[in-house]
Amino acid sequence: MALKVELKPGERIILGDSVITNDDQRTRLFIEGNAPILREKDIMRLEDANTPCKKIYVVVQMMYLAVDAKRHHELYFQITKEVLEAAPSTKDYLDAVNNRILTGQMYKALKEARKLIEYERELLANAKSG
């Protein structure tokens, strides 16, 4: 069964190791195969990863898109260790990401990492408010 992706004018997706940019009209694509696919809304650029949990997201994204995800494991575990030491309350969120990675569900790991980022946002807001 093909994955149906609708792109807005100018929207981009990553398909495997290629970036596809839509023209000026809405487009519907039907994609068959096993290549990793990321819509523009799910892509985080390295320069936008300005918090530790966003850095985790970027590394998971790199694992998802990589032919060999294991080459990013060392960096991933280094950052997650630092986050866990700084904020032990992130453990359940990190466990959820880890479980998805361990079972090869990389896209779902990205979704779990989004939840981690949201939790981090709450922690930072609470710290600022005092």
Backbone hydrogen bonds in HBPLUS format (Angstrom, degrees):
<---DONOR---> <-ACCEPTOR-->    atom                        ^
c    i                          cat <-CA-CA->   ^        H-A-AA   ^      H-
h    n   atom  resd res      DA  || num        DHA   H-A  angle D-A-AA Bond
n    s   type  num  typ     dist DA aas  dist angle  dist       angle   num
A0003-LEU N   A0031-ILE O   2.83 MM  28  5.05 166.6  1.85 149.0 145.3     1
A0031-ILE N   A0003-LEU O   2.77 MM  28  5.05 166.0  1.79 148.4 150.8     2
A0005-VAL N   A0029-LEU O   2.83 MM  24  5.15 164.6  1.86 152.1 157.3     3
A0029-LEU N   A0005-VAL O   2.75 MM  24  5.15 167.7  1.76 154.5 158.7     4
A0007-LEU N   A0027-THR O   2.72 MM  20  5.15 161.8  1.75 155.4 161.7     5
A0027-THR N   A0007-LEU O   2.98 MM  20  5.15 159.9  2.02 145.1 151.4     6
A0011-GLU N   A0008-LYS O   3.01 MM   3  5.27 166.4  2.03 130.1 131.9     7
A0010-GLY N   A0023-ASP O   2.88 MM  13  5.49 144.4  2.00 160.9 162.8     8
A0022-ASN N   A0011-GLU O   2.83 MM  11  5.43 173.6  1.84 159.6 161.8     9
A0040-GLU N   A0012-ARG O   3.00 MM  28  5.33 120.6  2.37 169.3 158.0    10
A0013-ILE N   A0020-ILE O   2.90 MM   7  5.34 149.3  1.99 147.7 157.8    11
A0020-ILE N   A0013-ILE O   2.80 MM   7  5.34 170.9  1.80 164.7 167.9    12
A0014-ILE N   A0038-LEU O   2.78 MM  24  5.04 160.2  1.82 147.1 153.9    13
A0038-LEU N   A0014-ILE O   2.90 MM  24  5.04 153.0  1.97 140.5 148.0    14
A0015-LEU N   A0018-SER O   2.81 MM   3  5.28 161.1  1.84 157.5 163.3    15
A0018-SER N   A0015-LEU O   3.05 MM   3  5.28 158.8  2.10 120.6 126.9    16
A0016-GLY N   A0036-PRO O   2.74 MM  20  5.07 173.7  1.74 161.5 162.7    17
A0042-ASP N   A0039-ARG O   2.90 MM   3  5.39 147.7  2.01 114.9 124.6    18
A0043-ILE N   A0040-GLU O   3.17 MM   3  5.19 156.3  2.23 103.6 110.9    19
A0048-ASP N   A0045-ARG O   2.89 MM   3  5.31 148.5  1.99 111.7 121.8    20
A0049-ALA N   A0046-LEU O   3.10 MM   3  5.30 158.8  2.14 108.1 114.8    21
A0050-ASN N   A0048-ASP O   2.95 MM   2  5.56 129.9  2.20 106.7  91.8    22
A0055-LYS N   A0051-THR O   3.01 MM   4  6.30 146.0  2.13 149.6 159.5    23
A0056-ILE N   A0052-PRO O   3.05 MM   4  6.44 145.8  2.17 142.4 151.6    24
A0057-TYR N   A0053-CYS O   3.08 MM   4  6.39 154.8  2.15 140.3 146.4    25
A0058-VAL N   A0054-LYS O   2.99 MM   4  6.33 157.5  2.04 147.0 152.1    26
A0059-VAL N   A0055-LYS O   3.00 MM   4  6.29 156.8  2.06 149.0 154.8    27
A0060-VAL N   A0056-ILE O   2.92 MM   4  6.20 160.6  1.96 155.8 161.2    28
A0061-GLN N   A0057-TYR O   2.81 MM   4  6.05 155.1  1.87 150.8 158.7    29
A0062-MET N   A0058-VAL O   2.87 MM   4  6.16 150.6  1.96 144.1 152.0    30
A0063-MET N   A0059-VAL O   2.90 MM   4  6.22 151.7  1.98 146.2 154.1    31
A0064-TYR N   A0060-VAL O   2.86 MM   4  6.12 157.9  1.91 150.5 156.5    32
A0065-LEU N   A0061-GLN O   3.03 MM   4  6.27 154.6  2.10 148.5 154.5    33
A0066-ALA N   A0062-MET O   2.94 MM   4  5.89 128.4  2.22 140.1 153.0    34
A0066-ALA N   A0063-MET O   3.30 MM   3  5.12 136.9  2.50  93.2 104.8    35
A0071-ARG N   A0068-ASP O   3.34 MM   3  6.17 161.4  2.38 119.1 122.8    36
A0072-HIS N   A0069-ALA O   3.00 MM   3  5.81 167.8  2.01 125.5 129.6    37
A0073-HIS N   A0070-LYS O   3.11 MM   3  5.10 159.8  2.16 105.1 111.4    38
A0076-TYR N   A0072-HIS O   3.06 MM   4  6.24 162.5  2.09 153.9 159.6    39
A0077-PHE N   A0073-HIS O   2.85 MM   4  6.06 170.2  1.86 164.5 164.7    40
A0078-GLN N   A0074-GLU O   2.99 MM   4  6.13 148.7  2.09 144.5 153.6    41
A0079-ILE N   A0075-LEU O   3.02 MM   4  6.25 166.5  2.04 154.6 156.7    42
A0080-THR N   A0076-TYR O   2.93 MM   4  6.14 167.6  1.95 155.9 159.9    43
A0081-LYS N   A0077-PHE O   3.01 MM   4  5.93 151.8  2.09 136.1 143.5    44
A0082-GLU N   A0078-GLN O   3.17 MM   4  6.43 157.7  2.23 144.5 150.0    45
A0083-VAL N   A0079-ILE O   2.93 MM   4  6.23 157.9  1.98 153.4 159.6    46
A0084-LEU N   A0080-THR O   2.90 MM   4  6.03 163.9  1.92 149.3 153.8    47
A0085-GLU N   A0081-LYS O   2.95 MM   4  6.15 152.7  2.03 147.2 154.5    48
A0086-ALA N   A0082-GLU O   3.01 MM   4  6.17 154.7  2.08 144.5 151.3    49
A0087-ALA N   A0083-VAL O   2.75 MM   4  5.83 151.9  1.83 152.8 161.0    50
A0090-THR N   A0087-ALA O   2.97 MM   3  5.89 166.5  1.99 131.7 133.8    51
A0091-LYS N   A0088-PRO O   3.15 MM   3  5.78 164.0  2.18 122.8 124.3    52
A0093-TYR N   A0090-THR O   3.02 MM   3  5.35 117.3  2.43 107.9 123.3    53
A0094-LEU N   A0090-THR O   2.90 MM   4  6.13 164.1  1.92 163.0 168.4    54
A0095-ASP N   A0091-LYS O   2.78 MM   4  5.96 155.9  1.83 154.1 161.5    55
A0096-ALA N   A0092-ASP O   3.07 MM   4  6.25 150.9  2.16 139.0 146.0    56
A0097-VAL N   A0093-TYR O   3.11 MM   4  6.48 156.5  2.17 147.5 153.2    57
A0098-ASN N   A0094-LEU O   2.82 MM   4  6.03 170.0  1.83 155.3 158.5    58
A0099-ASN N   A0095-ASP O   2.85 MM   4  6.01 161.6  1.88 150.8 155.3    59
A0100-ARG N   A0096-ALA O   3.23 MM   4  6.43 155.3  2.29 142.6 148.3    60
A0101-ILE N   A0097-VAL O   3.00 MM   4  6.32 157.1  2.06 153.0 159.9    61
A0102-LEU N   A0098-ASN O   2.83 MM   4  6.05 167.8  1.84 159.7 162.8    62
A0103-THR N   A0099-ASN O   3.11 MM   4  6.22 139.4  2.28 138.6 148.1    63
A0105-GLN N   A0100-ARG O   2.79 MM   5  4.94 145.2  1.91 162.0 157.1    64
A0104-GLY N   A0101-ILE O   3.00 MM   3  5.09 161.2  2.03 108.6 113.4    65
A0109-ALA N   A0105-GLN O   2.91 MM   4  6.19 137.5  2.09 143.1 156.5    66
A0110-LEU N   A0106-MET O   3.04 MM   4  6.40 143.1  2.18 143.6 152.0    67
A0110-LEU N   A0107-TYR O   3.11 MM   3  5.13 123.2  2.45  93.3 107.2    68
A0111-LYS N   A0107-TYR O   3.20 MM   4  6.64 150.1  2.30 141.9 149.5    69
A0112-GLU N   A0108-LYS O   2.99 MM   4  6.29 153.4  2.06 145.4 152.3    70
A0113-ALA N   A0109-ALA O   2.86 MM   4  6.10 147.1  1.97 142.2 151.9    71
A0114-ARG N   A0110-LEU O   2.97 MM   4  6.31 139.4  2.13 143.5 154.2    72
A0115-LYS N   A0111-LYS O   3.30 MM   4  6.71 147.6  2.41 140.0 147.5    73
A0116-LEU N   A0112-GLU O   3.06 MM   4  6.45 148.2  2.17 142.9 152.1    74
A0117-ILE N   A0113-ALA O   2.95 MM   4  6.27 151.8  2.04 146.0 152.9    75
A0118-GLU N   A0114-ARG O   3.00 MM   4  6.31 156.0  2.06 147.5 153.7    76
A0119-TYR N   A0115-LYS O   2.95 MM   4  6.22 156.4  2.00 147.3 153.7    77
A0120-GLU N   A0116-LEU O   2.88 MM   4  6.13 156.4  1.94 148.4 155.4    78
A0121-ARG N   A0117-ILE O   2.88 MM   4  6.15 151.7  1.96 146.4 154.2    79
A0122-GLU N   A0118-GLU O   3.04 MM   4  6.40 151.9  2.12 145.9 152.8    80
A0123-LEU N   A0119-TYR O   2.91 MM   4  6.27 158.9  1.95 152.4 158.2    81
A0124-LEU N   A0120-GLU O   2.90 MM   4  6.15 163.6  1.93 155.5 159.3    82
A0125-ALA N   A0121-ARG O   2.95 MM   4  6.14 152.9  2.02 144.7 152.5    83
A0126-ASN N   A0122-GLU O   2.90 MM   4  6.12 158.1  1.95 151.0 156.9    84
A0127-ALA N   A0123-LEU O   2.93 MM   4  6.16 151.0  2.01 145.2 153.6    85
A0128-LYS N   A0124-LEU O   3.00 MM   4  6.20 151.8  2.08 143.8 150.8    86
A0129-SER N   A0125-ALA O   3.00 MM   4  6.17 150.6  2.08 144.9 152.8    87
A0130-GLY N   A0126-ASN O   3.09 MM   4  6.18 125.0  2.41 136.1 148.4    88
